Amino acid sequence: MDDLDREILGILRRDSRTPYTEIADRVGTSEGTVRNRVERLIDDGVIERFTIATQTGNVKAMIEVSVDVDVDTHAVSGQIAEWPEVDFVWQVSGEEDIVFVADCADTQGVNDLITQARELEEVVSTKTRLILNEQLGGQ
């Protein structure tokens, strides 16, 4: 991956629907070059998926999860990632083992999700932080 790939990725991170012609104009290359590079980034697994960010008025929360020492955090993360309200799941270092971001209709939805996480046999504890404001990086 070179600087041109990084520029293209930066534009797509902010708006994955940006037309290839607009990306090409912004980075100073042809639409075909942008198209080929994006396809290669997809094939190489650098771009995993295209997604959207929403402003639904919902309550967003970051929920930190600690699990038992002998637990496969990858398996627990996979379970949590299947929940419809969950936007992202990360396995992290530090006090907690897993962090996920949820987008719920209201605080009761957040509370229900915390309960659902705590009911997992492997989970020892949770911490929750409501997300008050969100901005894209690099702006």
C-alpha positions in Angstrom: 0.0 0.0 0.0 1.4 3.4 -1.0 0.5 7.0 -0.4 -2.1 7.0 -3.2 -3.9 4.1 -1.7 -3.9 5.9 1.7 -5.3 9.0 0.1 -8.1 7.0 -1.6 -8.8 5.2 1.7 -9.0 8.5 3.6 -11.7 9.8 1.2 -13.7 6.5 1.4 -13.5 6.5 5.2 -15.4 9.8 5.3 -17.9 8.9 2.6 -17.8 5.4 1.0 -20.2 6.6 -1.6 -17.8 9.1 -3.1 -17.7 8.6 -6.9 -14.5 7.3 -8.3 -14.4 10.3 -10.7 -14.5 12.7 -7.7 -11.8 10.7 -5.9 -9.6 10.7 -9.0 -10.0 14.5 -9.3 -9.1 15.0 -5.6 -6.0 12.7 -5.7 -4.8 13.7 -9.2 -5.2 10.5 -11.1 -7.6 8.8 -13.4 -11.0 7.2 -12.5 -9.7 3.8 -13.9 -6.7 4.0 -11.5 -8.9 4.6 -8.6 -11.3 1.8 -9.6 -8.4 -0.7 -10.0 -6.8 0.3 -6.7 -10.1 0.0 -4.8 -10.7 -3.4 -6.3 -7.2 -4.5 -5.3 -7.6 -3.2 -1.8 -10.8 -5.2 -1.6 -9.2 -8.3 -3.0 -6.2 -7.9 -0.6 -8.5 -7.6 2.4 -7.5 -4.1 3.2 -11.0 -2.9 2.6 -13.2 -5.3 4.6 -16.6 -3.7 3.9 -18.4 -0.5 3.0 -20.6 0.8 5.7 -22.6 3.9 6.8 -22.6 6.2 9.7 -26.0 7.4 10.9 -27.5 10.2 12.9 -30.6 8.5 14.0 -31.1 10.3 17.3 -30.6 6.9 19.0 -28.5 6.4 22.1 -25.0 5.2 21.3 -22.9 3.5 23.9 -19.4 2.0 24.2 -19.6 -1.1 26.4 -16.4 -2.6 27.8 -16.4 -6.3 28.7 -14.1 -8.3 30.9 -14.0 -12.1 30.5 -12.5 -15.0 32.4 -8.8 -15.5 31.9 -9.2 -18.8 30.0 -11.8 -17.5 27.6 -11.5 -17.3 23.8 -12.2 -13.6 23.3 -12.5 -14.1 19.6 -15.5 -16.4 20.1 -17.2 -14.0 22.5 -16.5 -11.1 20.2 -18.1 -13.1 17.3 -21.2 -13.7 19.4 -21.6 -10.0 20.3 -21.0 -8.9 16.7 -24.2 -10.8 15.7 -26.4 -8.7 17.9 -28.4 -6.3 15.7 -27.7 -3.2 17.7 -23.9 -3.6 17.6 -21.9 -1.5 15.2 -18.3 -2.5 16.0 -16.6 -5.0 18.2 -12.9 -4.8 19.2 -10.6 -7.1 21.1 -8.4 -4.8 23.1 -5.5 -4.7 25.5 -5.9 -3.2 29.0 -8.3 -3.8 31.8 -11.1 -4.9 29.6 -10.9 -7.6 26.9 -13.6 -6.6 24.5 -15.2 -3.2 23.6 -18.3 -2.8 21.5 -20.3 0.1 20.2 -24.0 -0.2 20.2 -26.7 2.0 18.6 -30.0 1.6 20.5 -33.3 3.3 20.3 -33.2 4.5 23.9 -31.5 4.0 27.2 -33.7 0.9 28.0 -32.2 -0.6 24.8 -28.7 0.1 26.1 -29.6 -1.4 29.4 -31.0 -4.5 27.8 -27.8 -5.0 25.8 -25.7 -4.7 28.9 -27.9 -7.3 30.6 -27.5 -9.5 27.5 -23.7 -9.2 27.7 -23.6 -9.9 31.4 -25.7 -13.1 30.8 -22.9 -14.5 28.7 -21.2 -17.2 30.8 -17.7 -16.0 29.9 -18.3 -12.4 31.0 -17.0 -11.3 34.4 -17.9 -7.6 34.3 -19.0 -4.6 32.1 -18.4 -0.9 32.0 -20.6 1.4 29.9 -20.0 4.8 28.5 -22.7 6.8 26.7 -21.4 8.5 23.5 -22.3 12.1 23.7 -20.8 13.4 20.5 -19.2 11.8 17.5 -16.9 13.3 14.8 -15.0 11.7 12.0 -11.2 11.8 12.3 -8.9 13.6 9.9 -11.2 16.6 9.4 
